[in-house]
C-alpha cells in the first residue's frame, strides 16, 4: 500500500512530513498484533502488582525475620522508599523515552527492575532493603512512562479506553499471583521465616528475564519516529503491521486517509514542556494532578498496609494474609474488565466521576464499620472487593487521562510527571501515615485516615465531572494537537 508521505526541503526546526500513519493505525481491526503488544508491554503492571503484593504480604514475615525485625513504621518506610524510587525513575526515564524512543527504554527500565528486585532478596537490614526497593521502584516507574505512551500510540482509538483500563487493571493479576505465592513461600513448614520472603523477590527477577525476550519483536512507535525525522522507518513499521493483518485474513479499509503535517524535531525543550502543561493545557494539568494524587493516596495507603491491619487488628497469621488478598485482587481486576467498555461508550467524563465518587463513599462507610468493630477480617475483605471493583477503574482512568490528553512529543514525560507528583503527594505519604496510624492500635485513628482518602476521591470526582476531557473514540492527534503539527 503506498504511503502518503512527503518531505519538503529542510526548514528551520526540521523537515516537514505529511503523513496518514495515525489514521491508518486507528482504522486497524483488533488483531494478533494488538494482543501481543498488550501482553508484552502490559505485563509490566502484572510485575508491579506482584512486587507491591509481595511487599504487603511479606510485611508480617519481615517483622518476624530474625535478621530484619521490622516494625510497623519500618514497613511503611520501605513501602514509601519503593514509591519514591518509582517517582524519580518515572521522571528520569520518561524524559529519556521522549528523547531516545519508546523501544530502547523498554529494555533499560526492565533491566533496572530485574537487577534491583533480585538484590532485594539479599537484604540484610532495613536500609539495604529500602535501597533495593527504591531501585526496583525506579525501574517500574520508568516502565509506566515508556509503556503507557506506546500502548496509547499503537491501539486503535475506538478501544483505547477499555484496553488501557484492562491493562492497568492487570496489576491485580500480579497481585493475585503474589498473594498465592506468599501463601506457599511464607509457610514455615516449607521455608524458614527468613528464606521465604527472599525467594519471593527472586521470582520477580526470573519473570523479568522472561519478559526481556518477549519484547525483542516489538517495533518502535511509528508516531514517535515521524516526529523525530524518521518517516521512512515509520512507514516501514506500519507497512509491516498491515502486512501481518492481511496475512491473518483481515480486509483493511483502503485510503485515502486524513493526513497531518508534522515538523521533525530531535527533542522538545523543557521550556516548551512547561509552557504546554502550565499554559496551553493548564486545566488538563490540574485535572490530571487531582486524579493521580487522589487515587495514589487511596490505593497505596490502604493496600501497602492491608497486611498490617489484618495482623494487628484481627490477629491473622502472616503466612495466611495471602488468602485475604486473593479476593481483594479479584475485585480489582474485574472492575476494569466489566466497566472498561463504558469508558468508550458512555464516555470518559461521566464514568471517571462515577467511579471516583462511588469509591470514596464506600470507603467512608467501610471505615465507619471498621472503627466500630462491626466487620470481621472476612467481611472487611468483601467490603474491599466491592470498593476496589470501582476504585480500580477509577485509578486506571487516571493513567488513561494523563496519557491521552497531552501532545505526542511530551506524552511519556507528561505521564511520568503526573505519576511522580501524584504519587509523591498521595503515594509516599499514604503508607507512612497509615503505618503510623496502625502502630497506635486505635481503630478510630485508622478510620480518620480512611475518611481523608474518601474525601480526596470525592473531590477528584467533582473535578472530573466539571473539567474532564471527552476523549472517547477520538484519535490522539484530535484530543491533543501535536506540538510539531503544521497547518
N, C-alpha and C positions, 0 to 999 in steps of 0.2 A: 504494500500500500504506500503511495507516495506521501512524503512528509511535507506538510505545508510549513516550510521553514525558509527564511531568507536572512542574509547577513549583509547589510549595507557596509560601506566603508566605516572603519572605526571612528567613533565620535568621542568627545571628552567623557570620561567615566566608563568607557567600554562600548563595544559594538551592540547594536540593537537587533534582537532576534524576534521575528514574528512566528508564532507557533500555535498549533492547535492541540498540543500534547495534554494540557489539563482536561480539555473536553473529551479527548479520546480515552483518557484514563477513567473519567467519570461515567462514560457510556458503557463500559465493560459490564457484562453479567458477572454474577459471583461464580468464581471458578476455583480450580485446584490451586492456582497461583495465590489467590487471596487466602485460602485456607493455610497454605504453607507459610505465608507471611505472618499470619496470626499466630501460628504455632511457634515458629522460630523466634519471633520477637515478643509475642505476648507471654511467653514462658517466663519472662523477667518478673512479672507480677506473681507467678507461682513461686519463684525463688524468694521474692520479698516476703510473701506470705509464710513460706517455710521458715525464713530467718526470724521474722517477728514472733511467730508462734513458738518456735523453739526457745527463743529468749524468754517468752512469757511462761511456757510450760516448764522450763527448767529452773524457774525462779526459786521454787522450793528446794530443788536439788542443790542449787548454788548456795543456799543458806545452810544446807546440811553438809556441804562438801568439807571434808577435813582440811583441805588446802585453802579454799577461798573464804568460807564462813561469812557470806554476805549478810548484811542487814537489809531491812525493807528499804531504807534510804539508798543503800548501795545498788539495789535492783533498779530503783528509779533513776539513779545516776548513770548506770551503764545503758539503760534504755534511752536516756537523753543523749548520751555520747553517740549512739548509733544514729539518732536523728540529726545531731549536729554534723556528723560526717556526711549524711545524705544531703543536708542543706548546702554545705560548702562544695561537695562533689557535684551537685546538680548545677551550681552556678559556673564552676570552672569547666566542667565537661560540656555544659550547654553552650558556653561561649565557643569552645573548640568545635562543637558539632556544626554550628553555623558557618565557621571558617573553613574547616577541613573536610566536611561532608559527614553524612549520616553513617555510612558503612564503616569507615575507619574507627569511629568511636564505638561501634558495636563490640569490637574485639578488645579495645583498650579498657573500657569500663568493665566488661565481663572478666577480663584477666585480673583487674584490681580486686574485684569481688572474690574470685576464686582463691587468690593467694591469701587475702585477709581472713576469709572465713575458715580456711584451713589453719591459719595461725591462731585463730581464736581457740581452737582445740588444745593448744599448748599453753594457755594462760596459766599464770602462777599466782596472781594476786588481782585485786580489784583494778589497779592501774593498768596492768598489761591487758586484762580483759576489756577494759574501756577503750584502750588504744586500738586494739584489733577490731572491736565493734565499730569504732569511729571510721576506720579504713573500709570495713565492709559496707557501712552506710554510704561512704563516698562512691564506691562502685555502683551501688544500687541507685543512688541519686543521679549519677551520670547516665545510667541506663534509662531512667524515666525521660530525661530530656531528649536523648537521641532517638528513642524508640517511639515515644508518643508522636513526635513530629513526622517520623517516617510512615507510621501506620496511617496517620491522617492524610498524607500525601499520596498514598497508594490505594486506599479503599474508596470505592465509588460513593459519591455524595449522598445518594438516597438511603444508604445503610450505614453511614458513618457514625451516627449516634448510637445505634444498637451495638455495632461492632466495638466501639470504644468502651461502652459500658460493660459489655461482657468480658472484654479483655482485662479491664481494670478489676472487674469482679472475680477474675480467675485467681487473684491474690488469695482468695479463700479456698481454692483447690489446694494451694500450697499450705494454707493454714491447716486444712484437714489432714494433709499428709504429715505435717509437723506434729499435729496432735496425736495422730495414730502412731507415729514413730516414737513419740515420747512415752506412750503407754508401755511400749516394749523396752525401749532403751533405758528408761528410768526404773524399771522393775529390778529391785535389789537382788532378786533371785537369779537374774541373768547377768547383770553387770554391777560392779561395785558403785557406790554412791558417787565417787569421783571420776568414774570412767564413762558412765552412760551419757552425760551431757557432752563430753568431749567427742564421742563417736557421732553424736547427733550433728555437731557442726561439721565434721568431716564429710558427712553425707552430702551437705550442701555444696562442698567443693567438688565432689565427684560429679554431681549433676551439672555444675557449671562447665566442667570439662567436656561433657557430652554436648552441651548446647553450643560450645565453640565450634564444633564440627558441623552442627546443623545450620549454622549461619553462613557457611562458606559460599553457598549458592545464591545468596540474596544480592540483588542489584542495588546500585546507588539510586537515590531518589531522582527521577527524571526532572522534577520541578527544581530541585537544588542544582542539578547540572546546568539547566537552562540559564538560571540567574547568575551562574558563575562562568559564563562564557564557553560552555562546552555543549553546544546544541547538537553536534553530530553524535556524541556519546548518548545524550538524552534520547535522540531519535532512535538510536540502535537499541536502547533498553526497551522503549515502548514497542518497537517492531518485534522484538523478541517475545515480549509478553503477549502481543496479539497473535503471533505465530503459535504460541502454546495453546491459546484458546481455540484457534482454528483446528489444530491437531486433535483437540479433545472433542471436536464436532460442534462447537458453538458457531453460530452465524452472527457476525459482528455488523452492526449498522454502519453502512458506508457514509462517507462525508458528503459534502463539506461540513466542517465543524466550526464553531465560533473560535476566533483567534484572538490572541493578545500579543502586544509588543512589549518585550522586556529588555532593558538595558543591562548588559553584563556588568558584574562587579565582583571584585575578589573578596570583599568583606563589607560589612556595614559598620560605620564608625559608631562608637559608643554614644557620642553626642546625638546621633540620629535615633539610636535606640531609646535614649532618654526622652527626646522630644516627641517620639511616637507614642510612648507609654504615658507620659505625663501631659502631653499636649493634644495631639490628634485623637488619641483613643483614651482620654483621661477617664471617661465614665466606665469604659470596659475594664480599665485597670482597677478601678475601685470595686467593681462587681467581682472580678477575679480574686482580688485580695480577700474580700469578705468571705466568699465561698470557700477558698482554700484554708483560711485561718480557722473558720468555724468547724469544718469537717476534720481538720488536723487535730484540734483540741479534743473534739468529741471522740474520735477514734483512738488516738494514741493514749489519752488519759485513761480511758476505760479498758482498752484491750491490753496495754502493756502491764496493767496492774490487776487484771482479772484473776490471775492465779493467786495473787496475794489476798484478794477478797475471799476466795474460796478457802485458802489455808488458814487465814487469820480469823474470819468470822464464822466459818462453817466447819472448820477442822478437817477439811478434805486432805487426804494424803497427797504428797507431791507427785507420786507416780500415778495417781488417779485423776489428776487435773485434765489430762487429755480427753477423758470421756466427756467432760463438760464443754470442751472447746469444739469437739466434733459437730454437735448440733448447732452451736453458735456459728461455725463456719458454713454449715449448710444453708442457714437462713441468709447469710451474707451473699452467697453465690447465687442462690435462687432469685434474689431481688432483681439484679440487673438482667438476668435471663428472662424473667417474666415481664418486667416493666420496661425493659430497654426499647422495645419496638414503639412504645408510646412516645418516646422522646423524638422519634422520626415522624410520627403521625399526628398526635395531639400537639406536639411542639415542645421546644426546649423550655421556654419561659414558664408555662403553667406546670410542667412536670417537675422542674427543678424546685420551684416554690413549694409545690405539694409535698415532695419527698423530704425536703428540709423541715417543713413545718410539722409534719406527722412525726418525724424522728424526734424533734425537740419536745413535743407534747408527751410522747410515750416515755421518753427518758425521765421527764419530771414525775410522771405517775409511778414509774418503776422505782425511782429514788425514794419516793414517799413510802411505798410498800416496804422497801429495804430498811429505811430508817426506823420503821415501827415493827421490824422483825416479823412481818406478815408473809414472807416468802422463804421457802427452803432453798437449798442450793439448786435442786432440780427445777423448781418453779421459777427461780431467778433466771436460770438458763433459758427456759421457754420464753420469758419476757425479753431477754436479749435477742433471741431468734426473731421475734416479731419486730422489735425495734430496728434491728440491723437489716431486715428484709428491705426496709425503706431507706435506712441510712447508707447502705452500701451503694444504692443507686444514686443517692444524693452526693456521696463522696466522689463516685466515678464521674458524675456530671460536672463536678468542679474541674477535674482534669480535662474533660471534653471541652469545657468552656474556654479555658486558657490556651488550649492547643488549636482551636479552630477560629478564634475571633481576633487574631493578630496576624500581621503580614508574614508571608513566606520567609523573607530574609531574616527575621528575628524570631521565628517560631520556636526553635529549640531553646534559645536564650530566654525568651518570654516564659516558656514552660518552667525552665529552671528557676528564674527569678520568683515567679509566683509560688512555686513549690518551696523555695528557700524561705521567703518571707512568711508564707502561710504556716509552714512547719516550724519556723523559728518562733513565731508568735504563739501558735497553738500546740505544736507538737512537742517541742523541747520542754516548755513549761508544764504541760499536762502530766507526763509521768512523774516529774519531780514533785509537783503539787499533790497528786493523788498518792504517791508513795509516802509523803509526809502525813497526809490525812489518814491513811490506813494505819500508819505507825501509831497514831494516837489511840487506836482501838475504839474510836467513837463512831457509831453509825450516823449520828447527826452531822458530824464533820464531813463524812463521805457524801452524805446527801447534799450538803451545801455545794460540794464540787459538782455533783450531778446537775443541780439547778443552774449553776453557772454555764455548764456545757449546753443545757437545754435553751437557755437564753440566747446563747450565741447562734444556735441553729435557727431559732425563730427570727432573729434579726436578719440572718442570711436569707431566709425565705422571703422576707419583706423586700430586701434589696433585689433579689432575683425577679420577683413579681413586678417591681417598678421599672427596673433598668436592664433586665436580661436581654440577650440578643436572640432574635428568631433566626437561627442558623440552619434549621432543619431543611434537608433536601436541596441545599444550595452549594454551589461549588465554593471551594476555599477562596478563590480569587474574587468571587462576588461578595462573600462575607467580609473579607478584609482585602482591600486593593493592595497588590504588591507594591513595595516602595520603588521598585525598579520599573514599574509599568509606565509605558509611554502612550500618550493619547487617551 
